[in-house]
Amino acid sequence: MKILGKVINGDGEGKGLGFPTANLKLENSLNLEDGVYIGEVNFNKKLFKALVIKGVRNELEVWLYDFTGDLYGEVLEVVIGNKISKVEKIEDKEQLIEKIKNDINIAKSVWEIN
């Protein structure tokens, strides 16, 4: 599945945990089950590996592997692949960080990155 979305301001939770994400506001509802997905993002004619998180709000969060910079206001083309895990409500910050690290490790395995 391929979508386009404009990066909007989020609440900064991902950045505060050490995993900044780009929040994409969607124009239409997305027929996609909540979860964490392998993905790719096309930005400035460069392809980035990504995790795509679909939660309960009508937006996506996208974490780009090996990216630094500011994406606010930019339009990203996101290709959503296979689901790798569920979205879980985790109150404990350290447990949430471990869940994110685990999702990244699963993705790295798929991408064949050490």
Protein Blocks (a to p, Z undefined) as FASTA:
>chain_A
ZZdddddddehlmmmnopacdddddfbdcdddeddddddddeehiacdddddddfbdcdd
dddehiacdfehiacdddddddfbdcdddfblklmmmmmmmmmmmmmmmnopZZ
